Amino acid sequence: MTPRSLQRVIPSLAVADGAGVKLRRSLGASQGLRHDPFLLLDEFFSDDPNDYLAGFPAHPHRGFETVTYMLDGHMQHQDHLGNTGDLGPGDVQWMTAAGGIIHSEMPQQTNGRLRGFQLWINLPAAEKMQPPAYRDLPARDLPMVGLLGGGEARVIAGVLTQGEQTTAGPIQGHSTAPLYLDLHLPAGSVFEASISAGHNAFVYVYDGDANVGAEQTPLPLRAACLLSDGDQVRVGAGDHGARLLLLAAKPLHEPVVQYGPFVMNTREQIEQAISDYQNGTLAQPG
Ligand code: CO
């Protein structure tokens, strides 16, 4: 077993997006801050309703997938195909924008609280212009599994492998083979799992304190902590316990040209996306 260790820290920055929504962006905070195939990670959290009322009115995406995961509050969404939904605590929306989708995302507080994440995962060149698709995954469809070293994990994508025990999440069979876990670790517990060698991985601690690797390197809060290669990950929780995301996926090793919500392989494809959006042909029937 080769344990992964902390390789690079990408701190989150306070940014505003949509109609002035305040959030913390780590991956994707500037061009080049990616971890192939991961393009962007936003954490939104607030107890001030004015931070979110305006939401994310109608906007396009092309060339990648967006994964929205709510912890507190709600996210109402609507797209050009007429799909609507309302994500509550523990729910996930896995949207494959591919060739194009136009949607709105409107966060709503519950009891004055709102918290969640949006992750962008790149698509291989061959899948960037496929028809769009998405799945709303209610919390009850996401396995919550007890961890051998204490605590529990919500398995959103991929397979959690602890020794001989495996737990599969609902998202399987994607080209990038994403693993998406939400780990809840009590104070002093140690999480250990197998992870595919060669896949890019990172952790994001959003609550408490934790360390990673055989060296037990402390992990900063609210930062994308990129891990070295290896086939095992070990995370220890500190005195306050920890809650964190663990993400891994197969890198694409393809050129990335990004312009806002369009992520393609060439500048010409970006110009095409902009002109398709302006002409009203970006959003295709699903
Ligand atoms: Co969007």
Residues whose N, C-alpha, C, O or C-beta is under 5 A from the ligand:
A	BS01	CO	none
